[in-house]
């Protein structure tokens, strides 16, 4: 089941496009045999109460996805751990923007050893949590975790070594957002894991030379996200990425300020099979809102 708002007039959206805990409790009570649930609302203002209600009523849940939780601090380790304890058939868990720490990963590793897909964007994960997860979840095929600004040292080259050593043969998708991994850590991952999806957005310690050293291991890569980094510093480097990654279909270079619009245009013309090339650039701030342009 995918829950999303209906097409509304602008004057209706202030009250009719918000998903709340009360609505989630009603859904949980009425759909106790629910197996898959994706929340894709304009405003998802849910909290741990929603996760607890789902966990208690929908024990057969196999997939639970929140595209983005707009309620800061609404979802925490408590909600995630409750889901992990009670929904033992869960194969896919994706939650974006929650106050989620290593505590959740340790519980997930203990309670959901057959988990295949885990995404915790804008989380507060460290090497400790990744180790616990990779050590127990042997069927994991997709992992996306982010460091939080509040953590000085979270995901480092230690995580790279853990992934390289414990990733299953089915492991294909990896996202390490704003992590402290270095070129050596990235090479360790790419040498040992055959990836089709790689997101290293916001990883400020990575360089173009480090990424280039991994090209020979990424011949099956179809999605690359290097947004919010300075990895690409020259226009010719963008073309070299296209030449070196023949299967690439999606490239995210959001806020890569050294990339010009002209080079993006040349890239699209030379590599038409790469249909999705995103170059958002934050131009200036106006009354607290970031104004952007898209190429």
JOTACOR-V727972 format. One record per residue. N is the residue number from 1. RES is the residue in one letter. PHI is phi in whole degrees, 0 to 359 (* if undefined). Layout:
BEGIN
<<N & RES & PHI> <N & RES & PHI>>
END
This chain:
BEGIN
<<1 & X & *> <2 & X & 248> <3 & X & 257> <4 & X & 215> <5 & X & 284> <6 & X & 283> <7 & X & 291> <8 & X & 235> <9 & X & 285> <10 & X & 303> <11 & X & 284> <12 & X & 264> <13 & X & 291> <14 & X & 294> <15 & X & 235> <16 & X & 255> <17 & X & 242> <18 & X & 246> <19 & X & 259> <20 & X & 243> <21 & X & 298> <22 & X & 297> <23 & X & 296> <24 & X & 291> <25 & X & 295> <26 & X & 296> <27 & X & 296> <28 & X & 297> <29 & X & 293> <30 & X & 268> <31 & X & 230> <32 & X & 287> <33 & X & 263> <34 & X & 300> <35 & X & 248> <36 & X & 227> <37 & X & 217> <38 & X & 237> <39 & X & 258> <40 & X & 231> <41 & X & 269> <42 & X & 297> <43 & X & 229> <44 & X & 258> <45 & X & 254> <46 & X & 254> <47 & X & 224> <48 & X & 302> <49 & X & 299> <50 & X & 295> <51 & X & 294> <52 & X & 294> <53 & X & 297> <54 & X & 296> <55 & X & 298> <56 & X & 284> <57 & X & 264> <58 & X & 247> <59 & X & 290> <60 & X & 269> <61 & X & 302> <62 & X & 249> <63 & X & 217> <64 & X & 224> <65 & X & 229> <66 & X & 243> <67 & X & 304> <68 & X & 195> <69 & X & 267> <70 & X & 278> <71 & X & 264> <72 & X & 301> <73 & X & 77> <74 & X & 289> <75 & X & 252> <76 & X & 231> <77 & X & 303> <78 & X & 301> <79 & X & 295> <80 & X & 295> <81 & X & 294> <82 & X & 296> <83 & X & 301> <84 & X & 296> <85 & X & 289> <86 & X & 259> <87 & X & 257> <88 & X & 284> <89 & X & 267> <90 & X & 296> <91 & X & 249> <92 & X & 226> <93 & X & 223> <94 & X & 234> <95 & X & 225> <96 & X & 253> <97 & X & 74> <98 & X & 228> <99 & X & 274> <100 & X & 242> <101 & X & 242> <102 & X & 301> <103 & X & 306> <104 & X & 295> <105 & X & 294> <106 & X & 294> <107 & X & 292> <108 & X & 301> <109 & X & 300> <110 & X & 281> <111 & X & 262> <112 & X & 234> <113 & X & 294> <114 & X & 259> <115 & X & 299> <116 & X & 248> <117 & X & 219> <118 & X & 229> <119 & X & 226> <120 & X & 232> <121 & X & 287> <122 & X & 57> <123 & X & 258> <124 & X & 230> <125 & X & 265> <126 & X & 233> <127 & X & 304> <128 & X & 300> <129 & X & 294> <130 & X & 296> <131 & X & 298> <132 & X & 301> <133 & X & 293> <134 & X & 293> <135 & X & 288> <136 & X & 250> <137 & X & 270> <138 & X & 285> <139 & X & 258> <140 & X & 299> <141 & X & 247> <142 & X & 217> <143 & X & 221> <144 & X & 229> <145 & X & 224> <146 & X & 236> <147 & X & 283> <148 & X & 260> <149 & X & 298> <150 & X & 278> <151 & X & 251> <152 & X & 289> <153 & X & 228> <154 & X & 240> <155 & X & 260> <156 & X & 236> <157 & X & 296> <158 & X & 298> <159 & X & 297> <160 & X & 302> <161 & X & 295> <162 & X & 296> <163 & X & 298> <164 & X & 299> <165 & X & 271> <166 & X & 249> <167 & X & 299> <168 & X & 282> <169 & X & 295> <170 & X & 271> <171 & X & 291> <172 & X & 230> <173 & X & 237> <174 & X & 222> <175 & X & 228> <176 & X & 239> <177 & X & 275> <178 & X & 57> <179 & X & 275> <180 & X & 260> <181 & X & 281> <182 & X & 253> <183 & X & 302> <184 & X & 294> <185 & X & 294> <186 & X & 297> <187 & X & 295> <188 & X & 300> <189 & X & 294> <190 & X & 294> <191 & X & 290> <192 & X & 256> <193 & X & 233> <194 & X & 273> <195 & X & 262> <196 & X & 250> <197 & X & 226> <198 & X & 221> <199 & X & 239> <200 & X & 234> <201 & X & 296> <202 & X & 75> <203 & X & 277> <204 & X & 288> <205 & X & 274> <206 & X & 277> <207 & X & 237> <208 & X & 295> <209 & X & 299> <210 & X & 294> <211 & X & 295> <212 & X & 299> <213 & X & 293> <214 & X & 261> <215 & X & 305> <216 & X & 293> <217 & X & 258> <218 & X & 244> <219 & X & 290> <220 & X & 255> <221 & X & 289> <222 & X & 245> <223 & X & 222> <224 & X & 230> <225 & X & 240> <226 & X & 239> <227 & X & 295> <228 & X & 57> <229 & X & 225> <230 & X & 250> <231 & X & 300> <232 & X & 267> <233 & X & 252> <234 & X & 224> <235 & X & 299> <236 & X & 294> <237 & X & 293> <238 & X & 297> <239 & X & 293> <240 & X & 294> <241 & X & 299> <242 & X & 298> <243 & X & 292> <244 & X & 272> <245 & X & 241> <246 & X & 294> <247 & X & 265> <248 & X & 296> <249 & X & 247> <250 & X & 224> <251 & X & 226> <252 & X & 252> <253 & X & 236> <254 & X & 305> <255 & X & 58> <256 & X & 270> <257 & X & 291> <258 & X & 279> <259 & X & 271> <260 & X & 271> <261 & X & 296> <262 & X & 295> <263 & X & 290> <264 & X & 295> <265 & X & 298> <266 & X & 296> <267 & X & 298> <268 & X & 297> <269 & X & 289> <270 & X & 279> <271 & X & 234> <272 & X & 296> <273 & X & 290> <274 & X & 273> <275 & X & 279> <276 & X & 243> <277 & X & 238> <278 & X & 254> <279 & X & 226> <280 & X & 277> <281 & X & 235> <282 & X & 282> <283 & X & 275> <284 & X & 194> <285 & X & 250> <286 & X & 226> <287 & X & 53> <288 & X & 88> <289 & X & 258> <290 & X & 276> <291 & X & 263> <292 & X & 233> <293 & X & 238> <294 & X & 237> <295 & X & 261>>
END
